[in-house]
Amino acid sequence: QPNSAPIGSLNPTKPIAIIGAGISGLLMGYHLKKAGFKVKIIERESRAGGKIQTTQTPFGMQEHAANALFSDDAIYELLADLKIDFIEANSGLKKKVFKNNMITHKLINVFQLMPMLFKLFRKPPVKKDQSVFDFFFPLVGKKFAEEVISGALVGVYAMDAKDLHFHSIFKMNKVHNTYLSFFREIIKKKRSNKKKPSSISFKNGMEDFIFALKNYLEPEITLSENYLEIKEDENSMICTDAKNASSLLANYLPAISLLLKEVEYTSTSTTTVISSHEIKDLNKSFGALIPPKNKDIKTQGILNNSAIFPGRTKSSNLSSYTFISKNFKNDLSVIDQDAKKLELDFSLWKAEYKNTINWEVALPKYNSKRFHIIQELKTELSKTEGIALFGNYLNGISIREINLMAKDFSKELKLVSH
């Protein structure tokens, strides 16, 4: 596949230096070490784990980035190997979206559903650079695509479906003659897992997951400002975001550095609020997603943390929410204004705890530009042995996808070594 990851080739007879101990570097290090390779991990920051971090407050916990990971068989296998207990999300919670100027879990009615059923037998559009919106528009119409499909995807990619590159999001095994055939492949992939996938976290938050990986890799991890030194007697696998990878390779591989520099990222703020006041509109739900069509609302989604996982707050009288905003360096007044626009019975200023984490480089934009950059990177790196790139800007944005790619890569490298 033109978007496969990691990109580059390693010599299986040489040690592997992993640059960056974020989630990509830790997972790659774990699987390579487990496969028997000699690895070392170099991290320039004062801690391993990257963006994933949990702060324990007197009122409850705050996640700095991912609040959970979505499971598959490979994730369950990893957690069993690490001997780490996990917590599954509470069942029966509704997924809500802001549509028709209200927060609702009623995503579709019978009058919308009936025409869609007949359209399932239509041939979907097939264009190289089509967006997710372009693909679904003939089936569901403009309003549903803008409100529901964009609303759902903004919670994962922080982008409008009109900007998301379809073939980067949906990696199909074949060209489908009908929408029905497309959905059958989606369902088949989902059912390929032995255990039902779910959202999972840990007793002390996502930091428990990072701690378990760090504990396994402790002998291999070095915290050092000497971030990158490419040596002929070892492989270099760069597991940072594209921006840092570009800087690291500027003097070594300038053509690749320039390509990496062109990968675009979203900027995001996450504001966690712990309050004795419950948001009734989010009761018994994961939270709510705000479709990008609502231009005057900066909030992209609200997570109902204390409903999703038990133990997120120090007291049962408190409720925890995380507001995810596209307004980088967001001030708290914008969150309060958005709450009023969403007609939530909620005041940020009465909360017991509130804190914002800003990410200037948050998530890679899975647009058509990224897709073509990855293809060029693959061509350029094919000329060089011993250097590879790995990260969530390549072929999967979630922890689940990163773990599976790292696992598959280590297996393939082990086969080559024999």
C-alpha positions as CSV (number, residue, x, y, z in Angstrom):
1,Q,0.0,0.0,0.0
2,P,1.3,3.5,-0.8
3,N,0.5,4.6,2.7
4,S,2.0,1.7,4.6
5,A,4.0,2.3,7.8
6,P,6.7,2.3,8.9
7,I,8.4,3.9,5.9
8,G,12.0,3.0,5.1
9,S,14.1,-0.1,5.5
10,L,16.2,-1.5,8.4
11,N,19.1,-3.9,8.4
12,P,17.9,-6.7,10.7
13,T,21.5,-7.6,11.6
14,K,22.2,-4.2,13.2
15,P,20.9,-2.7,16.5
16,I,18.0,-0.3,16.3
17,A,18.1,3.2,17.7
18,I,14.5,4.5,18.2
19,I,14.4,8.3,18.3
20,G,11.5,9.5,20.5
21,A,9.7,7.8,23.4
22,G,6.2,8.9,22.7
23,I,3.5,6.3,22.2
24,S,4.8,5.4,18.7
25,G,8.4,4.9,20.0
26,L,7.3,3.0,23.1
27,L,5.1,0.6,21.1
28,M,7.7,0.1,18.4
29,G,10.4,-0.5,21.1
30,Y,8.2,-3.0,22.9
31,H,7.4,-5.1,19.8
32,L,11.0,-5.1,18.5
33,K,12.4,-6.0,21.9
34,K,9.8,-8.8,22.2
35,A,10.8,-10.1,18.8
36,G,14.4,-10.4,20.0
37,F,16.0,-7.3,18.4
38,K,18.6,-5.2,20.3
39,V,17.0,-1.7,20.7
40,K,17.7,1.6,22.4
41,I,15.2,4.5,22.8
42,I,16.4,8.1,23.0
43,E,14.1,10.8,24.3
44,R,15.0,14.4,24.6
45,E,12.2,15.4,27.1
46,S,12.4,14.7,30.8
47,R,9.9,11.9,30.6
48,A,8.8,9.2,28.2
49,G,5.2,9.1,27.0
50,G,4.9,12.1,24.8
51,K,1.4,13.8,24.8
52,I,-0.2,10.9,26.8
53,Q,0.0,11.9,30.5
54,T,-2.4,11.9,33.5
55,T,-2.4,14.5,36.2
56,Q,-4.0,13.6,39.6
57,T,-5.7,16.5,41.2
58,P,-7.5,16.8,44.6
59,F,-10.8,16.5,42.8
60,G,-10.0,13.8,40.2
61,M,-7.8,13.0,37.3
62,Q,-7.1,15.0,34.1
63,E,-5.9,13.4,30.9
64,H,-3.6,15.6,28.8
65,A,-4.4,14.0,25.5
66,A,-6.0,10.5,24.8
67,N,-8.5,9.6,27.6
68,A,-8.8,6.0,26.4
69,L,-7.7,3.5,23.8
70,F,-10.0,1.5,21.5
71,S,-9.2,-2.1,21.7
72,D,-8.7,-5.0,19.3
73,D,-7.2,-8.5,19.8
74,A,-3.7,-7.1,19.5
75,I,-4.4,-4.5,22.3
76,Y,-5.8,-7.2,24.6
77,E,-2.7,-9.4,23.9
78,L,-0.4,-6.4,24.6
79,L,-2.1,-5.7,28.0
80,A,-2.0,-9.3,29.0
81,D,1.8,-9.4,28.2
82,L,2.3,-6.2,30.2
83,K,0.2,-7.7,33.1
84,I,-1.8,-4.5,33.4
85,D,-5.4,-4.4,34.5
86,F,-7.8,-2.3,32.5
87,I,-11.2,-0.8,32.8
88,E,-13.8,-1.1,30.1
89,A,-16.1,1.8,29.4
90,N,-19.5,1.6,31.0
91,S,-22.0,-0.1,28.7
92,G,-25.2,1.4,27.5
93,L,-23.9,4.9,27.2
94,K,-25.3,7.0,24.3
95,K,-23.3,8.8,21.7
96,K,-24.7,12.3,21.2
97,V,-24.2,14.9,18.5
98,F,-25.2,18.6,18.2
99,K,-27.7,18.8,15.3
100,N,-30.8,20.9,14.6
101,N,-29.5,23.3,17.3
102,M,-29.7,20.7,20.1
103,I,-27.7,17.9,21.6
104,T,-29.4,14.6,20.7
105,H,-28.7,10.8,20.4
106,K,-31.3,10.5,17.6
107,L,-29.0,10.6,14.7
108,I,-31.5,9.4,12.0
109,N,-35.2,9.1,11.6
110,V,-37.3,6.7,9.5
111,F,-37.9,9.3,6.8
112,Q,-34.1,9.7,6.3
113,L,-33.4,6.0,6.6
114,M,-35.7,4.7,3.9
115,P,-34.1,6.5,0.9
116,M,-30.7,5.5,2.1
117,L,-31.7,1.8,2.1
118,F,-32.5,1.9,-1.6
119,K,-29.3,3.8,-2.3
120,L,-27.2,1.1,-0.8
121,F,-27.2,-0.7,-4.2
122,R,-25.7,2.3,-6.0
123,K,-22.1,2.4,-7.0
124,P,-20.1,4.8,-4.8
125,P,-17.8,7.4,-6.4
126,V,-14.3,6.3,-7.0
127,K,-11.8,9.2,-7.2
128,K,-8.2,9.2,-6.1
129,D,-8.4,12.4,-4.0
130,Q,-12.0,12.3,-2.9
131,S,-13.0,13.3,0.6
132,V,-15.0,11.3,3.0
133,F,-17.8,13.8,2.4
134,D,-17.6,13.1,-1.4
135,F,-17.9,9.4,-0.8
136,F,-21.0,9.5,1.5
137,F,-22.8,12.5,0.0
138,P,-24.6,10.5,-2.7
139,L,-25.8,8.0,-0.1
140,V,-26.8,10.1,2.8
141,G,-27.2,13.7,1.5
142,K,-25.6,17.0,2.5
143,K,-27.3,17.6,5.8
144,F,-26.6,14.1,7.3
145,A,-23.0,14.1,6.0
146,E,-22.3,17.5,7.5
147,E,-24.0,16.8,10.9
148,V,-23.6,13.1,11.6
149,I,-20.6,11.8,9.6
150,S,-18.5,15.0,10.1
151,G,-19.7,15.0,13.7
152,A,-18.5,11.5,14.3
153,L,-15.1,11.9,12.5
154,V,-14.2,15.2,14.2
155,G,-14.0,13.2,17.4
156,V,-11.2,11.1,16.0
157,Y,-9.4,13.3,13.4
158,A,-10.4,16.8,14.6
159,M,-11.3,17.6,10.9
160,D,-14.3,18.1,8.7
161,A,-15.3,15.2,6.5
162,K,-15.0,17.6,3.6
163,D,-11.2,17.8,4.2
164,L,-10.5,14.1,5.2
165,H,-9.0,12.0,2.4
166,F,-11.2,9.0,2.0
167,H,-8.6,6.4,1.0
168,S,-6.5,7.4,4.0
169,I,-9.3,6.8,6.5
170,F,-10.9,3.8,4.9
171,K,-8.2,1.3,3.7
172,M,-10.3,-0.9,1.5
173,N,-9.1,-4.3,0.1
174,K,-10.9,-3.7,-3.2
175,V,-13.0,-1.2,-5.2
176,H,-16.6,-1.7,-4.3
177,N,-19.4,-1.8,-6.8
178,T,-22.1,-0.9,-4.3
179,Y,-22.3,0.9,-0.9
180,L,-23.6,-2.4,0.5
181,S,-20.4,-4.2,-0.5
182,F,-18.4,-1.4,1.2
183,F,-20.3,-1.7,4.5
184,R,-20.0,-5.5,4.4
185,E,-16.2,-5.2,4.3
186,I,-16.3,-2.8,7.3
187,I,-18.4,-5.2,9.3
188,K,-16.2,-8.2,8.3
189,K,-13.1,-6.4,9.6
190,K,-14.9,-5.5,12.8
191,R,-16.0,-9.1,13.3
192,S,-12.5,-10.4,12.7
193,N,-11.6,-9.7,16.3
194,K,-12.1,-12.7,18.7
195,K,-13.1,-10.3,21.5
196,K,-15.5,-7.5,21.1
197,P,-13.7,-4.1,20.8
198,S,-14.4,-1.5,23.4
199,S,-13.0,1.8,24.8
200,I,-10.7,1.0,27.7
201,S,-8.6,2.9,30.3
202,F,-6.9,2.2,33.6
203,K,-7.3,2.8,37.3
204,N,-5.0,5.8,37.4
205,G,-5.7,6.8,33.8
206,M,-3.6,6.5,30.7
207,E,-0.5,7.1,32.7
208,D,-0.8,3.4,33.9
209,F,-0.4,2.2,30.3
210,I,2.6,4.4,29.7
211,F,4.2,3.3,33.0
212,A,3.8,-0.4,32.1
213,L,5.5,0.2,28.7
214,K,8.3,2.3,30.3
215,N,8.8,-0.4,33.0
216,Y,9.3,-3.1,30.3
217,L,11.6,-0.9,28.3
218,E,13.5,0.8,31.2
219,P,16.9,-0.6,30.4
220,E,16.6,0.6,26.8
221,I,15.4,4.2,27.4
222,T,17.8,7.1,27.7
223,L,16.7,10.6,28.4
224,S,19.2,12.7,26.5
225,E,19.3,16.0,24.6
226,N,21.6,14.3,22.1
227,Y,18.5,13.4,20.2
228,L,19.8,12.2,16.9
229,E,23.1,10.8,15.8
230,I,22.9,8.6,12.8
231,K,25.6,5.9,12.9
232,E,26.6,3.4,10.2
233,D,26.7,0.5,12.7
234,E,23.0,0.8,13.7
235,N,19.6,1.5,12.3
236,S,17.7,4.7,13.1
237,M,13.9,4.7,13.5
238,I,12.5,8.1,14.0
239,C,9.3,7.9,16.0
240,T,8.4,11.6,16.5
241,D,5.8,13.8,14.9
242,A,6.6,14.9,11.3
243,K,7.7,18.4,12.4
244,N,10.4,17.1,14.7
245,A,11.4,14.4,12.2
246,S,11.9,17.2,9.7
247,S,14.2,19.1,12.0
248,L,16.1,16.0,13.0
249,L,16.8,15.0,9.4
250,A,17.6,18.5,8.0
251,N,21.3,17.9,7.9
252,Y,21.2,14.2,7.0
253,L,18.4,13.8,4.4
254,P,17.4,17.4,3.3
255,A,14.9,16.2,0.6
256,I,13.0,14.0,3.1
257,S,13.2,16.8,5.7
258,L,11.5,19.2,3.3
259,L,8.7,16.7,2.6
260,L,8.1,16.1,6.3
261,K,7.9,19.8,7.0
262,E,4.9,20.0,4.6
263,V,2.8,17.6,6.8
264,E,0.0,19.7,8.3
265,Y,-1.2,19.4,11.9
266,T,-4.3,20.6,13.8
267,S,-3.9,22.8,16.9
268,T,-6.0,21.7,19.9
269,S,-6.9,22.6,23.4
270,T,-8.3,20.2,26.0
271,T,-10.0,21.7,29.0
272,T,-10.9,19.4,31.9
273,V,-13.6,20.6,34.3
274,I,-14.6,18.8,37.5
275,S,-17.7,20.2,39.0
276,S,-20.5,19.4,41.5
277,H,-22.9,20.5,38.8
278,E,-23.9,17.9,36.3
279,I,-24.5,18.7,32.6
280,K,-28.0,17.1,32.3
281,D,-27.9,17.1,28.5
282,L,-24.9,14.7,28.7
283,N,-26.5,12.4,31.3
284,K,-25.8,8.7,30.6
285,S,-23.7,9.5,27.5
286,F,-20.1,9.4,26.3
287,G,-20.5,13.1,25.7
288,A,-21.3,15.0,22.6
289,L,-19.6,15.8,19.2
290,I,-20.0,19.2,17.6
291,P,-20.0,19.1,13.7
292,P,-17.6,21.5,12.0
293,K,-20.5,23.2,10.2
294,N,-21.1,25.1,13.4
295,K,-18.5,27.7,12.7
296,D,-19.2,30.0,15.6
297,I,-18.6,27.2,18.1
298,K,-15.0,26.5,18.9
299,T,-15.7,23.3,20.9
300,Q,-15.4,20.1,18.8
301,G,-16.6,17.7,21.4
302,I,-17.3,17.2,25.1
303,L,-16.3,14.0,26.9
304,N,-18.4,12.9,29.9
305,N,-15.4,11.3,31.7
306,S,-17.1,10.3,34.9
307,A,-19.8,8.5,33.0
308,I,-17.4,6.7,30.7
309,F,-15.1,5.2,33.3
310,P,-15.6,4.8,37.1
311,G,-13.2,6.5,39.5
312,R,-12.5,9.6,37.4
313,T,-13.4,11.9,40.3
314,K,-12.5,11.7,44.0
315,S,-16.1,12.0,45.0
316,S,-19.3,10.5,43.6
317,N,-20.9,14.0,44.0
318,L,-18.5,15.4,41.3
319,S,-18.7,15.1,37.5
320,S,-15.8,15.4,35.1
321,Y,-15.9,16.7,31.6
322,T,-13.3,17.4,28.9
323,F,-14.0,20.1,26.3
324,I,-11.9,19.6,23.2
325,S,-11.5,22.8,21.3
326,K,-10.1,23.8,17.9
327,N,-9.2,27.1,19.4
328,F,-5.5,26.7,20.3
329,K,-4.5,28.5,23.5
330,N,-8.1,28.7,24.3
331,D,-9.1,30.9,27.2
332,L,-11.8,29.6,29.6
333,S,-14.3,32.3,28.6
334,V,-14.6,30.7,25.1
335,I,-15.6,27.4,26.7
336,D,-18.2,29.2,28.8
337,Q,-19.5,31.0,25.7
338,D,-19.8,27.7,23.8
339,A,-21.7,26.1,26.7
340,K,-24.3,28.9,26.3
341,K,-24.5,28.5,22.5
342,L,-25.1,24.8,23.1
343,E,-27.7,25.7,25.6
344,L,-26.1,23.6,28.3
345,D,-27.2,24.2,31.9
346,F,-23.6,24.7,33.0
347,S,-21.2,27.4,34.3
348,L,-17.5,26.9,34.0
349,W,-16.9,29.4,36.8
350,K,-18.6,27.4,39.4
351,A,-16.4,24.4,38.9
352,E,-14.1,23.0,41.6
353,Y,-11.4,22.4,39.1
354,K,-10.7,23.6,35.6
355,N,-7.4,23.4,33.6
356,T,-6.5,23.7,29.9
357,I,-3.8,21.8,28.0
358,N,-2.7,23.4,24.7
359,W,-1.2,21.5,21.8
360,E,0.1,23.5,19.0
361,V,1.0,20.3,17.1
362,A,-1.8,18.0,18.0
363,L,-3.0,15.6,15.3
364,P,-1.8,15.2,11.7
365,K,-4.3,16.3,9.1
366,Y,-5.4,13.3,7.1
367,N,-6.0,15.2,4.0
368,S,-5.0,14.5,0.4
369,K,-1.8,16.5,0.7
370,R,-0.6,14.2,3.5
371,F,-1.5,11.2,1.3
372,H,0.8,12.3,-1.5
373,I,3.6,13.4,0.8
374,I,3.7,9.8,2.3
375,Q,4.0,8.4,-1.2
376,E,6.9,10.7,-2.0
377,L,8.5,9.9,1.3
378,K,8.3,6.2,0.5
379,T,10.1,6.7,-2.8
380,E,12.8,8.9,-1.3
381,L,13.5,6.6,1.6
382,S,13.8,3.6,-0.7
383,K,17.1,5.0,-1.7
384,T,18.5,4.8,1.9
385,E,19.0,1.8,4.1
386,G,19.0,1.9,7.8
387,I,16.6,4.8,8.4
388,A,12.9,4.5,8.9
389,L,10.0,6.8,9.9
390,F,7.1,5.8,12.2
391,G,4.3,7.8,13.8
392,N,0.6,8.6,13.6
393,Y,1.0,10.8,10.5
394,L,1.8,7.7,8.3
395,N,-1.0,5.2,8.2
396,G,-3.1,5.3,11.3
397,I,-3.9,7.9,13.9
398,S,-5.1,5.8,16.8
399,I,-3.1,3.9,19.5
400,R,-4.7,0.7,18.3
401,E,-3.5,1.2,14.7
402,I,0.0,2.2,15.9
403,N,0.3,-0.9,18.0
404,L,-0.8,-3.2,15.2
405,M,1.6,-1.6,12.7
406,A,4.5,-1.9,15.2
407,K,3.6,-5.5,15.9
408,D,3.3,-6.4,12.2
409,F,6.6,-4.6,11.3
410,S,8.6,-6.4,14.1
411,K,7.2,-9.8,12.8
412,E,8.2,-9.0,9.2
413,L,11.7,-7.8,10.2
414,K,12.2,-11.0,12.2
415,L,11.2,-13.1,9.2
416,V,13.7,-11.2,7.1
417,S,16.5,-11.7,9.7
418,H,16.1,-15.5,9.4
